[in-house]
Structure formats: structure tokens, C-alpha cells
Amino acid sequence: MLEKMGAIVVASPSAKKVDYMIYTDNGEYKLLEQAEELGIIVIPISRFNRMVLEGDKV
């Protein structure tokens, strides 16, 4: 779904260019703060799962 929106999907947070970050609902909040500071769209996995099931976009 994210690839259809033009994002490149990687499984590692150490990637050089990140557009979206999907995290577990009990994720590491320091990393989330840094992601938001860098303009990365953060999405909790529960919301992402609903998006997939309902066919929504970010």
C-alpha cells in the first residue's frame, strides 16, 4: 500500500531516506520523536492494519 503511494519500504530504521515509519503501539518513543522532527510520517501498526483492511490512504 505504501509502495503504491510512492514510498520505498525498508525493514530497518537506519535507512538513509524514510518517508513513513510504522511502529508497534508500544514502540520506542524517543525514536518516534526523532522521526517527527525529521518530517517522517509515523503510523501506529493498529492504524496501519485498519488502513489495509479498509483500503484507506495515509
Backbone as CSV, one residue per row, in Angstrom:
resi,resn,N_x,N_y,N_z,CA_x,CA_y,CA_z,C_x,C_y,C_z
1,MET,0.820,-1.182,0.000,0.000,0.000,0.000,0.872,1.256,0.000
2,LEU,1.894,1.288,0.852,2.760,2.460,0.884,3.567,2.591,-0.397
3,GLU,3.955,1.448,-0.979,4.691,1.500,-2.240,3.837,2.118,-3.344
4,LYS,2.544,1.858,-3.345,1.645,2.460,-4.323,1.564,3.972,-4.146
5,MET,1.872,4.446,-2.930,1.848,5.870,-2.649,3.202,6.515,-2.926
6,GLY,4.154,5.741,-3.478,5.455,6.287,-3.832,6.529,6.110,-2.783
7,ALA,6.233,5.393,-1.707,7.220,5.189,-0.649,8.050,3.948,-0.945
8,ILE,9.280,3.961,-0.473,10.145,2.786,-0.538,10.072,2.124,0.825
9,VAL,9.779,0.839,0.849,9.587,0.136,2.108,10.881,-0.576,2.487
10,VAL,11.376,-0.290,3.708,12.554,-0.963,4.254,12.219,-1.438,5.656
11,ALA,12.904,-2.468,6.100,12.620,-3.028,7.417,13.535,-2.471,8.499
12,SER,14.423,-1.570,8.146,15.396,-1.063,9.100,15.234,0.434,9.335
13,PRO,15.260,0.876,10.596,15.176,2.315,10.861,16.456,3.071,10.525
14,SER,17.503,2.363,10.112,18.768,3.022,9.788,18.866,3.396,8.310
15,ALA,17.778,3.311,7.586,17.786,3.670,6.163,18.101,5.156,6.007
16,LYS,18.651,5.528,4.872,19.048,6.919,4.655,17.862,7.827,4.357
17,LYS,16.856,7.338,3.645,15.691,8.158,3.320,14.437,7.397,3.749
18,VAL,13.692,7.994,4.649,12.494,7.343,5.179,11.332,8.302,5.042
19,ASP,10.234,7.840,4.450,9.025,8.650,4.303,8.005,8.346,5.391
20,TYR,7.835,7.055,5.674,6.846,6.601,6.651,7.513,5.638,7.614
21,MET,7.067,5.651,8.848,7.558,4.683,9.821,6.340,4.068,10.500
22,ILE,6.227,2.762,10.410,5.141,2.031,11.054,5.733,1.400,12.304
23,TYR,5.079,1.628,13.448,5.647,1.156,14.704,4.595,0.427,15.521
24,THR,5.069,-0.438,16.419,4.144,-1.124,17.316,3.584,-0.107,18.292
25,ASP,2.391,-0.327,18.737,1.717,0.638,19.610,2.476,0.903,20.909
26,ASN,3.359,-0.003,21.289,4.189,0.220,22.477,5.631,0.488,22.037
27,GLY,5.779,1.243,20.952,7.085,1.493,20.349,7.989,2.379,21.171
28,GLU,9.232,2.510,20.699,10.241,3.332,21.356,9.939,4.800,21.074
29,TYR,9.511,5.520,22.066,9.004,6.876,21.851,10.086,7.882,21.501
30,LYS,11.319,7.676,21.935,12.408,8.585,21.564,12.611,8.540,20.049
31,LEU,12.566,7.357,19.479,12.709,7.206,18.030,11.552,7.888,17.306
32,LEU,10.348,7.810,17.867,9.187,8.457,17.260,9.347,9.974,17.262
33,GLU,9.857,10.526,18.361,10.092,11.969,18.430,11.090,12.405,17.366
34,GLN,12.162,11.639,17.206,13.176,11.964,16.204,12.589,11.875,14.799
35,ALA,11.761,10.876,14.567,11.141,10.710,13.254,10.265,11.913,12.920
36,GLU,9.468,12.354,13.875,8.595,13.505,13.647,9.406,14.770,13.409
37,GLU,10.525,14.933,14.110,11.397,16.089,13.908,11.974,16.107,12.491
38,LEU,12.184,14.924,11.926,12.738,14.808,10.573,11.663,14.846,9.485
39,GLY,10.410,15.002,9.890,9.326,15.079,8.922,8.864,13.731,8.402
40,ILE,9.165,12.677,9.142,8.748,11.326,8.761,7.336,11.100,9.300
41,ILE,6.465,10.584,8.480,5.095,10.287,8.901,5.123,9.001,9.712
42,VAL,4.698,9.076,10.962,4.679,7.898,11.826,3.252,7.376,11.936
43,ILE,3.114,6.054,11.820,1.797,5.416,11.836,1.850,4.226,12.788
44,PRO,0.991,4.200,13.809,0.955,3.016,14.681,0.429,1.813,13.895
45,ILE,0.934,0.642,14.229,0.574,-0.575,13.483,-0.929,-0.837,13.538
46,SER,-1.591,-0.493,14.632,-3.035,-0.717,14.708,-3.764,0.116,13.652
47,ARG,-3.336,1.359,13.463,-3.948,2.206,12.430,-3.604,1.692,11.035
48,PHE,-2.348,1.273,10.842,-1.933,0.751,9.548,-2.743,-0.487,9.176
49,ASN,-2.952,-1.370,10.141,-3.751,-2.576,9.880,-5.168,-2.209,9.461
50,ARG,-5.772,-1.216,10.142,-7.117,-0.759,9.742,-7.096,-0.186,8.335
51,MET,-6.042,0.571,8.009,-5.925,1.157,6.672,-5.885,0.065,5.610
52,VAL,-5.133,-0.992,5.885,-5.027,-2.096,4.927,-6.380,-2.778,4.763
53,LEU,-7.035,-3.066,5.870,-8.327,-3.763,5.811,-9.406,-2.925,5.119
54,GLU,-9.355,-1.606,5.321,-10.378,-0.731,4.757,-9.972,-0.112,3.423
55,GLY,-8.721,-0.325,3.012,-8.251,0.222,1.741,-8.028,1.725,1.768
56,ASP,-7.753,2.273,2.940,-7.530,3.715,3.095,-6.124,4.105,2.674
57,LYS,-5.915,5.433,2.582,-4.599,6.003,2.337,-4.205,6.840,3.530
58,VAL,-2.909,7.137,3.624,-2.396,7.971,4.728,-3.000,9.341,4.665
